[in-house]
Amino acid sequence: MFVLQLVNVVLVLALFSCSPWTVWSSSSLCKHTNMEEVRRPHSVSITEFGAVGDGVTLNTNAFQNALFYLNSFADKGGAKLFVPAGRWLTGSFDLISHLTLSLDRDAVILGSTDFEDWPVVDPLPSYGRGRELPGGRHRSLIYGCDLTDVVITGNNGTIDGQGSIWWSRFRNKTLDYTRPHLVELMNSTGVLISNLTFLNSPFWTIHPVYCSQVAVQNVTILAPLDSPNTDGIDPDSSDHVCIEDCYISTGDDLIAIKSGWDEYGIAFGRPSTNIIIHRLTGKTQTSAGIAIGSEMSGGVSEVHAEDIHFYDSFSAIRIKTSPGRGGYVRNIFISNVTLVNVDIAIRFTGLYGEHPDDLYNPNALPVIEKITIKNVTGENIKHAGLIEGIEGDNFVNLCLSNIILNVTSSYPWNCSNVEGFSELVLPEACEPLKKRIFPDHCSDCYDLSKRLPSSNRKRGAWFMSW
């Protein structure tokens, strides 16, 4: 088989412990080839299958037929489906393995406004039901399951979910099933999404779930700031995910890392781990820039985020959980953050609530530990931190370092049921976080690649290629 190396992501896997917890290298963890170097030996245009880009003609069959045809080239190096300039209305369609879906600069894939064009599928097993309503959920506009080697890219083309009709039905409580995502890849490996604009998703925008080796680069995600639950990128029970150079402005969390909901997520038991976020900019008036949870019952660990800028937002960094969630959030490292006009810089919520049903175990308490946040500056911040653990289940080993915020509130910090360390924090951190930092608590040993013996560096690195 002719193999194309699409993406190289170098992740340090050999971890050397120099503190109670280790976090990732801050340098060169996501390396990708130039998209101009990616070549598929077979290419067709959607127009060859009767598609009409007038914004009115429904092209679902054209997309489905094109992909059915291209599937015959999966073992011959794969194929590319090109979408030229135009407005291509479609319902939900399924991708295939070894595919590049490529949009021209003036190409717009439009989601149909007819609910019948978004089929209802089974709920995710780690959720047990639709996220909004019991039962199934509408399938995403662009969907794929059990795939390998998928590229969704373009010369800044656009994928528009036309979500306003869904938002209206949600607000009026007239939906029968949970709203669809704009893009969902499920049980898939080797996914690259790049150089596109995503508009007006009905629900979460980009949702890799049960996936490995996912890269999202150079994308813009936009939805009205009051649109309900239009998360930007939600890695969900997925590992080895790289998110870089993105601008997101939506009605909910810009990035939300998840791993299943209460007893269903605990039983499914697939964590989200090895998540890298670099150079993220955006705003959200209702939610957080980077969130973990609230659905985190399968566990979340090894998250490294740096070079982050949020403005005109409600909160910047947030962890959401609740009794009944179980699971854990640990080994989180967030650094080099600039904030402007943000209500709450750091917010941890231990009593978030929202359960799928009454079958959850209220004694399934989450473990929240080993969270490092450092090198943060902020202007016009209302509250530095609102950090609330769970009584009898403290959030522990929280580390705050070099955080300088211009805070307008007379009460910059509010903390309860937490324990941790702080250094060079202004306004001064709350009492439970005032333990002195020692090297074994919050150190600078996160650049692990420099600590690997030369003979182990290649062996200790993981390359995402296919």
N, C-alpha and C positions, 0 to 999 in steps of 0.2 A: 504494500500500500504506500502510495506517495504521501508522506507526512509533511504538513506545513507547520512550522513552529510559529505560533501566533503570538504567544505572550510568555515572557519569562518573568516570574515573580520570585525573588530570592528571599526566602524566609529562614531565619536561623532557628534550627530545631534542637541543636545540642545546647542545652541550657546549663550554665554553671551558676550555682547558687552563691551569691555574695550578700544576700539579705534574706529575711523571711519569705520574700517572694521575689520573683524575677519578672522583668518586663522586657519588651523587645528592643532591638536595635532601632535607633532613630534615623539610621542612614541606609539608603539604597535597598529598602525592603521590597519595593514595587518597581520592577524594571520591565518595560514592555517594548516590543519591536515597533517600529514606525508602521502605521497602518498602510502606508503606501507600499510597503514590502509584502503585504499579504496578497497572495494571488490564488484564486481558485481556477482550476483548469476548464471549468464549464460555467457559462454565464448566460442568463436570459433576462429579458425585461418583462415586467408584469403586463405590458401592452400586448405581448405575444399570446396572451391567454384571454384576450378580449376585454381587459380592464379599460375603463374610461375614467379619466381624471377630472371630471366636471364637478365633483363635490355633491352630486345628486345620485348618480348611478351606483347601485350597491355592487361591490366587487368581491364579496366573500368567496364566491365560487371561483373567481379568477385566481385569488391567492391560494385557495386550497388545491386547485388543479395544477398551478405552477409548482407548488411544493411537492405534490404527488409525483410529478414528472421529474423534478430534481432529485428526489430520493433515490432514483436509479443510479446516480453518480456518487452515492455516499462512499462506496468502496473504490472510487477512482479519483480520489483527491478532493471530493466535495464539490460544491457548486455555489454560485452567487445568484441571488434574485435581486435585480436592480429595479428600483422604483423611481421613475423620472419625475421631472417637474409636473405638478398637478395636484389636485385635491382628490385623494383616493378613498372614498367612503367604503367601509367594510364592517362586518361583524367579526366576532371572535374567530381566529384561525390558529392552527397548530404549526409550530416550527418542526424541523427535522434536524438530525445530526449532520455534522460536517457541512454547515451552511453559513454563508454570509448574507444577511439581509441588509442591503445597502440603499440608502435614500439620497437622492440628489439634493442639492442645496435648496431648491424651491419645491421639493416634494413634501406633501403633508398626508400622512395616513390618518384618516378621520374615523373615530368610533361611531358606529350607528347609534341613532337616538331611539331606535326600536328595541325594547327590552328582549324581544324574541330572538334578536340576533346575538344575544349573549347567553348561551346555554347554561342551565343549572347543573352543577357537578356536586359530588360528595364533599362533605366538610373535610378539612385536614385532620388526620388522626391525632395529631398533637394538640388539637383544639377541641375535638369532640363534637363540634357543631359550628355553624357559621359564627363569625366573630360578632356580628350584630344581632342576628336572629337565630333561633333554633333551626336545625335542618341544614340544607345545602347552601350553596353560594353560587353566584354567577361567575362563570369562567372569565379570565382576563381577556382583554382584546388580543394581545399577542401572548401565546401560551406555548409551553413546551414541557414534556415529561419524559424522563429516562433518556436524556439526550447527552451527546458528547460533542465538543468542538462546535460551539455556536457563537457567531459574531453578529451583533446588531449594531450597525454603524451608519455613518453618512457624512456628507459635507455640510454639517449643521442642518440636516433635514429635520422634520418635525413629526412627532406622533401626538395627536390631539384626541383625548378621550371624550371631549364634549360633555363633561361631567355635570353640567348645571341641572339637567333633568333628573339625574340621580340624587344630587344634593337636595333638590326640591322635594322629591319623594321621601328622602330620609327625614327631612325636617317635618314633613306632614305626617310621618309615620304610616305611609301607605306602601312601603316595600314588603314583599313577600319573602325575600331572601337577602342575604348579605350582599352588599355591592361588590362589583368586580374591581380587581386591580387593572392597571394599564398594561403592565408586563409582569408575567409570573413564569419563572422557570422552576421546575420541581424535579427533585431526584436527578439532577443533571451535573455534569462535570465539564470544566473547560468552557467558561462563558465569558465573553467580552462584550461590554456595552459601551459605546464611545461616540463622541462627536455628534451628539443629537440634542434636540430640545424636546422635552416632554411637557405637554400642557394638559391641565384640567382633567386629571384622573378622576374617575368616579369615586375611588377609595384610595388605598395605598398605591403609589406610583410604580416603583420597581421592587419586586418581591422575589428574591431568590430563596427558596425554601427546600430544605434537605439537599443542599447543593455543596459542591466543593470546587475550589479553584475558580473564583469569580472575580472579575475585574470590571469596575465601572469608572470610566475616565472621561474627563472633559465633557460632562453633560450639564445642561441647564434644565432645571425642573421648576415649573411655575404653575401656581394655582392661586385664586384669590385668597387673601389672608383670612377671610371668614368662611372659606369652604371647609366642610366638616371632614376630618380624618383623612386629609389628602397628604399623608406622609410622603416624604421624598424617596428614601432608599431604606428598605427594611430587610437586612439579612436575618434569616429566621432558621434556626437549627441548621446553620451552614458554617463551613469552616474554610480557612484560607481565602479570605475575601479582602480585596484591595479596592478602596474608594479614593480617587485622587482628582484634584483640580476640578471641583464641581461647584456650581452656584445653584442654591435651592431657596426658593421663597414660596411657602405653601401655608395651608391652614392648619397644620399639625406639626409633629416632630419632623425635622429635616432629615435626620437619620435616627432610626429606632432599631436597636438590636434585640431580637426576640428568640425564644426557644420553647414555645408551647405554653399551654394554659392549664394551670392547676393539675388535677389528677390525671388529665389526658397527657399533658406535657411530661409529668413525672413518669408515667407508664411508658411513653414513647422513648424518652430518655436520650434524645439526641441534642447535644449542646451546640451553641454557637461559640466558636473558638478561633483564635488566630485571625483577628479582624484588624486591618490597617486602614487608617483614615488620614490622608494628607491633603493640606491646602483646600479646606472647605470654607466657603463663604456663604452667608445667607441670613434670612430673617424669618421669624414666625411670631405673630402677635399673640398666639394662644398657647404655645407649647414650648418645646425645647429644641436647641440646636442639635445636640447629641443626647439621645436618651437610651437607656437600657431598661427594657421591660415595657409595659408592666408584665407581659407574658414572658416569663424567664424560667419556667419550671424545669426545663431540661438543663439549665445551667448556662452561664456566659462567662468566658474567661479569655485571657490573653488578648486584650484590646489595646491597641496603641494608636493614639490620635495626636497629631501635632500640626502646627501652623494653621490655626483655626481663627476665623473672624466672624463674629455675629454682631448684628446691629438691629436696633429698633425691634427688640424681641422680648418675649415674656421671660424665658429662662434660657440659660446657656447649656449647662451640663446637668443632666438629671438621671437619677436611678429611681425606678418605680417598682414597688413590690407590695406584698401583703401576706398576712397569715393565710395559709392554704396554698400558697404558691410552691412551697418547697424550693428545691433547686439552690443555685448559688450565683453570686456575682463576685469574681475575684480576679486579681492580677490585671487591674485596669490602670493604664498610664496615659495621662492627658497633659500635654505640654505646649507652650508657645501659643497662648490664646489671647486675642485682643477683643475687647467688648466695648460697645458704644450704645448707650440708651437701652440698657437691659434691666428688667425689673428684678430678677433674681439670678445672680451669677451661678451659684451652686445649689442644687435642690435635690435632696434625697427624701423619698416618701415611703414610709414603711406600712402605711395603712391605706393603700390605694383602692382596695376593694375590687369590684367587678369580677364576678365569678361566673363560669359557664352554666352552673346549675347548683343544686343543693347537695351534691354528692361529694364535694371536696372535703378534705380533712383539715379542719381549722388548726390542728396541731402540726401540720406540715409547715414548719417555719423556714424561711429562706436564710441562707448564710451569705452575708454581705461583708467582705473583708478585702484588705490589701488593695486599696484604691489610692492612687497617687495623682495629685493635680498640682502642677507647678508652672511657674513662669506665666502668670496671668496678669494682664493689665486691663483696667476698665475705666471708662469715663461715663459719668451720669448714670450710676448704678443705684437702684433703690435699696436693694438688700444684697449683702455679700453672700450670705448663706442661710438657707432654711433646711436644716439637716435633722430629720426625724426618723430614728430607728423604731424598733418594736420593743415594747416592754418585755423583759425577760429574754430578749433576742437582740442584744446590742449589735449595731454595725461597728466593726472593729478594724484596727490598723488602717485608719484613714490618715493620709499624709498630705499636708498642704505646705507648699514651699514657694517663696518668692511670688506672692500674690499681692498686688498693689491695686486697690480699687478706690476710685473717687465715689463715695457713697453718700446719698442724700438723706437716708433714713437715720433717725436717732437711735435705732436699734438694728445695727447692721447684721448681727448674727442671732439665730434662734436654733438651739441644738438640744436634742434629747435622745437618750438611749444610744449614744455613740461614744466611741473611744478612739483617740488618735494623737497625732503629732503635728506640730506646726513650727514654721520658722520663716521669718521675714514676711509676715502677713500683716497687712494694713487695710482696713481697721483690724485690730488685734482679734485673733480667732476666739471663739467661745471657749469657756473653761474646759469642757470635755476634750477639746482638741489642742490643749496647751502643753501637753507633754513635750519635753525637749527632744529634738531630733538627734539621733545618733546614727552613725554609718550603717548599723544593722537594721535601722528602721526605714529610712527613706534615703537611699543612696543614689549616686549617679552611675550605678553599674548597669544601666539599662542598655548600653551599647555592647551587647554581648558578642557581636561578631569580632570585636577587637580582642576579646578574651579567649577566643578559640585557638588552640594550638594550630599552627599552620597545616599540620598533617590532617587535622580534623575539619578544617573550614569547608572544604568541598563536601565532605561526607556529612557535615552538619547543616548543609544548606539544602533547601527543597526548591526545585525548579518546576514552575508550572509551565509545561509545554505539552503539545499534542500535535 
